[in-house]
Amino acid sequence: HILKNTMADAIACIEMFCQRNKGVDTDGMLTKASDILFRGMWWCKLREAVLRMVAGQYESEPEVVNLHQFAEDFVRGRDVELECPLHVVMLDPMACNVILDNAVTNATRHGCQTNPEVKLTARVSEQSHNADAAMIDSPVESEIPVEVRFTITNRADSSSPAVKRWSTQQPNEPQQSKSPNSPVLSDGLGLSHIWMVANRAEMVAELSQNGDKVHFELYFQTTALPPETSLLPQRAGIVSLSPRWEVLGLDDSGIARKSLVMNLEKALPDANVQMYGKDAAEVEEFERAALERADVIILDQNIDVDGQELYGSTILTKLRKRGYRGFACVRSGNSAQADKELSLKSGAQWHVGKEVPIPEMIRQLRREYDAFMLKQENESRPLFEAQSIPSSLTAADDDPPTRVCQFDGTSSCSGEAVRP
């Protein structure tokens, strides 16, 4: 239901833009369509999580998240005011997205119909055993325990009864059942399922009304990290994704190929970027080119060419067996845990969902590539090196031999036995 409405709204925006020479005000219509489709892509991903939540099978998966970017993505395409600090924190983006989406939907649907004044505010406060919680206005310099609190406010509908106070810290009261013919996801999760998800993810959600303002809060204890935590540190000998490298892609969508080329060439203006996937012959050409010269390959997971249904993971497995040693990324419309595991098992360093905008995907690609190179460096570096012993040091014949090692973050060593 949600996705159908999303597509209908996006098509309407595009059609109005196409009528721009016929006296129709089309300012911002393409941007609006892009925002709507962005939300639709996110709902494709969230739907899988929602189904697991409804079935009681959802397991929380906290990640390192740029809080401000997370909040901006959340309000994109919505008539929601945003106030959010610049922080990097650990949070479960899937659970937060689904719960906050449900809260915003309810605020818009059940609040004041003429001017709901929906606003999302995020706050990060330091948790201290020796003092009261203090709000943090600037990025932290070291990892510290914090509370993250999202607050959604809206003007209440004056014609409706006041909102009854509700909290996930109270026993879960059964909600009135909907018609058996009503789709599970048609009206969002509902308070009952929010209660279940919030408790499983160790978060607290609360709903209340004060005067003409309705407040929904979602808060939890977590960790704030320095801004650079979201990016891997640069190491001596590690060169980030070089603009001169060979980046090859395989995708059966002509639009996707053009968009990837445009964005990759913009981010890496001197790179040799080539895309394949128009037909079966191009798939074979991609495989040859990947083995001959590729540093980075980006494969669509589901490839339909000339009536054949191919899989990027299968092609990658074949390339690995034939000797490809570069970085590999599988890009797919499906991002469930099973999809990610399949990509990694096939030899990919990274699985990315198509709901991630391509410019953001490229930013994340740099980070993942640095992780790949750092791992390569660590695997090729000896864990220790025998140290030379000054000739002035002599040992008695009955002194036991001692192994002298230069450690590299490990607690074990081996090497030639020397006498102290």
N, C-alpha and C positions, 0 to 999 in steps of 0.2 A: 504493500500500500504506500509506504513512505517513498520507496524507490520509483514507483510509477508516477507519483506526484512530482518528484524531483525531476524526472525526465520530461514530464509535461511542461513544467515551469521553464526548464532550460530551452526546450524547443520554442516556447512562446517568446522568450527573450530574443532568440536568434531570428525568428520570423519577423518580429518587430524591427530588428536591425535591418533586415533585408528590405523592409518597407520605408527606409529612411528617406527616399526620394519622393515619397507620396504624402508628405506633410505629417508624418508620425514622429513624435519626440523620441529619439532613440539614444540619447546621451547615456552612456554607461551600460547599455544593454548587453554588449559582449562581455564586459567585465562581470556583470550580474550572472550571465549564463555560466561563465567560468567558475564563479564562486558556488553556484548551485550544483554544478557537476562535481566540484571538489567535495562538497558535502555528500553527494550521492556515492562517490567512490569510498568515502570513509564509512558510510553506512553499509556498503557491501562487506567491508572488513568487520565492522562492529556486529553485523548480523550473526556471524559465526560465534562470536563471544556471547551475544544475547541468548542464542539457543543453548549454549552450555550453561549459562546462568539459570535459565528457566528450568533446565534439567537437573540443576543442582550439582553440576560437574565442573564448575569454573574454579581454576586454581590461579591465585594471584601471581603475576610476573612483574615485579618492580624493575624499572630500568633507570639509567641515568638520563635525565630529561632537562632540556632547557625550558624552564617554566614559562618564560615570556613567550617563546615560540609556540609552546604547547597551547597557551591561552589564545594567542593570535589565530592559530589554526582553528581553534574551537569556535571562535566567534565569526570566522570568515563566512560571508554569505548570510549572516544573521543580523537582524536589527537589534544588536546588543552592545551596550557601552562596555568598555573594558578598562580596568585598572589593575595592573600587574607589575611587580618588581622584576628586576633582572637577576635571576638566580638559576643555578644548576642544582637540581635535587633528585633524590631517588623517589620515584612514584610508579604506580601501575597505570600507564596511560589508557589501557583498554577499559579498566573498571571506572576510572575517573571520567573518561569520555562518555560512557554509556549512562552513568548516573547523572552527570551534569546535563547531558542532552535531554534526558527525561525531565529534569527539573526546569530547563528552559522551555521545553515544549509545554509543560503544565502552566508555567508562568504566562506564556503567550496565549494559550488556549483558554485558561480559566481566570486570567487577570482582567484588568480594565481593557475593554475592547477598543476604546478610542485612543488611548495613550498609555500603554502598559509600562513604559519606562523600565525596561528590563536592563539590569546591569550585573556584570560579573566582576567581582573583586577577589584578588588573590593576595594573601598575606603570608609572610614567612616570619616566624618569631623564634628566637633562640630559647631552648629549654635548658634551664640551669637549676641545679639542686640547691644552690645557695641564694638565689634571687628569683624574683618574679620573672615571667617570660617577657623578653624585650623584643620589640619589632626590629627587624633587620632591613635597613633601607638600601644598603649597597652590597655587592657581591662579597662573599666571605673569602678569607685567605687560606683557611684550612678546613678540613672536614669537621663539622660540628652537628650535634643533634638539634633538630628544629621541629616545629609544628607547622605544617602547611594547612591553610584554611581557605577554602573557596566559599564565597558568599554570593548567592544570586538573589537579587531583590527585584520586586515589581510592585506596581500599584494594584491594589485589590479591586475586584469588581464589586462596586457598592451595592449592587442588586443581589449579591449572593451572600450566604451566611459566612461568618468569619471562619478562617481556617482553623481546624482543630490542631492543637499542639501534638507533634509526633516526633519520635526519636528512635533510632536503631538501638539505643541502649535500653529501651523498654521491650517487654515481650512482644513477639510478632503476632499481631492480631489478624486473623483471617479476613481477607477483603471480600466484598460482595462478588460472587462469581458472575462472569459475563455470560452472554449467550453461548451455547456450545458451538454455534456456527461462527462465532467471532474469532478471527485469527489471533494467535498468541501474541504477535508483535504489533497488532494494529494500533494499540493505544499506549505504546511504550511499555516499560517494565512494570510500572505500578509500585506502590510503596512496599508491598510484600516482598517483591523480588529485590528491590533496592536494599531492604533490610538484610536479606540473605547475602547479597554480594558485598555490601559494606562490611558486614561482620566477618565474612570469609577473608576479605582483604585487610582486615584490622583497621577499618576506617569507621568514623561516626558520621551519620547523616541526621539532620534535624530540620523540622519544618515548623514555622510559627508565624503569627501575624501580630503586628504592633501598629495600632491605628489603621491607616490605609495602606501600610506597607507589609508585604508578605516576604518572609526571609527563609531561604533554604541554605543550609550550611553543610559542607562536607569537609571534615578535617581529620588529620592523622599525624602520627609521630613518624619522623623519617630523618634523613640526613641531608644537609646542604654541603655542597662541594665547591671548590674553587672553579671559576669559569673555565679554565683550561682543561678541567677533568673530562669534559665531553669530547675533547680531542686528544689523541695519543701524543705523548711528548716526542719531540724531535730528538733523535739520537745521532751521535757521530757515526758517519758511514751510512745513514739512512737518507735516501733522497726521495722526497715526496713525489707523487705522481708527476712525471716529467711531461712538459708540454710537447716534447719531441717524440714521444713514444707512439707505438701503434695501438690504437684502440679500435677493436672490431666488434660489431654487433650483429645479432641474428634476430629478426622479428618479421612476422608475416604481414604486419600492418604497415602500409605505405606511410600513413600519417605518423605512426610511432617512429619509423626510420628517419623521416624528415625532421621530426622534433628532436630526436636524439642527436642527429648530426648538428643541427643548429645550436643546441645547448652545449654540446661537448666542444664544438669549435669555438664557441664564445668563451667557455671556461679555459680551454687549452688552444689558443689561437694558432700555435705552430704544430699541433698534433696532426698525425695522419689518421683521420677518423673515416672508417668505411663501414657501411651497413649492408647486410645481405638478407635475403628471405623472400624475394619476389616469387621465386619458383624453386622447384627441386634442384635445378642446376646451380642456383645461387647458394643453396644449402651446402652442396658439395664444394663449391668454390670457397665458402666460408671455412669449411673444415681444413682445406688445403692451406688457406691463408693463415689460419690460426696456428697451425703446426709450423709454418715457415717463418712467421715474423711477429706474431701478436705478443704484446706485453699484457694487455687487458682484454678480456672478452666478456660481452654482456649478452646473455641468451634469454629470449622469451621462452617460457616454459611450454606453452601450447602453441604449436606451429602447424597451420593447416595450409599445405601447398600442393597443388595439382591433385587434389582429392586424397592426399595422404595426411594422416594425423601424426605429427612427430612431436617429440618432447625434448625440450632443451636439456633436461637432466640426462636423458639417454644419450644425446649427442655429446654432452660433456664427459660422460663416463667413457665413451669411445675415444675421445680426444686424450683423456688422461692415460688410457691404456696405450695409446700410440705415442706418448711422450710429451704431451703439453705440460709445461711446468709454470706457466704464468698465472696471473690472477684471474679468477673466474667469478662472475656474478650471474645468478639466475633471477630474472625479473618476471613476476607473475601477478595475475589478478587474484590469486589465492595465497593467503599468508597464514594459514592455520599452522599449528606446530608440526603437524605431519608433513605439510608442504616444505617447511624449512628443513626438517630432518632429511627429507628426500634429496633436496638440493645439496646439503652438506655431504650426505652419503655418496652423492654422485661426483664429488670433487670440487664443489663450489666453496669459495671462502665466505660468500655472503648471499643471502636471499633477501630481495627487496620487493615490497608490494607495489603495484601500479597506482595505488592511491597516493603514494609519495610523489609530489611534483618533481619533474625531472631536474630542475635546478637544485632542489634540496637533495635529490638522489645523488647528484654529482658531488655535492658537499660531503655527504656521508660516504661516498665512494672513496674520496681522498683519505678519510679516517680509516676505513676498512683496508685500504691498500697499505697505509702505514703500518697497520697491525700485521698484515701479511709479511711485509718486509722486515719488521722487527722480529717476527717469529723465524723468518729465514736466517736472519743474522744470528739469533740465539742458538739455532740448531746447528749452524756451521762453526760456531766459536767453541774452542775447547773449554771445558768446565774449569780447568786448572792448568797451571804451568809450573814445572819444577823450578824452584828458585836456586840460584847459584849460592854456594856457601863460601864466605870469605876464607882465603887460604890461611889467614892468621889463626883461624879457629881449628883446634885439634881436639881429638877425643881419645879418651882412654880405650884400650882394646876391649875392656869389659863393659863399656857403655852400650846399651841396646841401640840398634839402628832406629832412626826416626824418619817418618815421611814428612817432607816439607812441601806444602802446596800453596798456590795462590788461589784463593777461593773467589768465586764469582756468584755470590748470593746463594751458595749451596752449603750443605753441612756434611758433605762427604768428599773424599779425595782419594787419589791413588797416584802412584808415581814411583820413581826410583828411590830406594832406601838410601839415606845418607846418615852419616854420624854427626851428632851435634858438636 
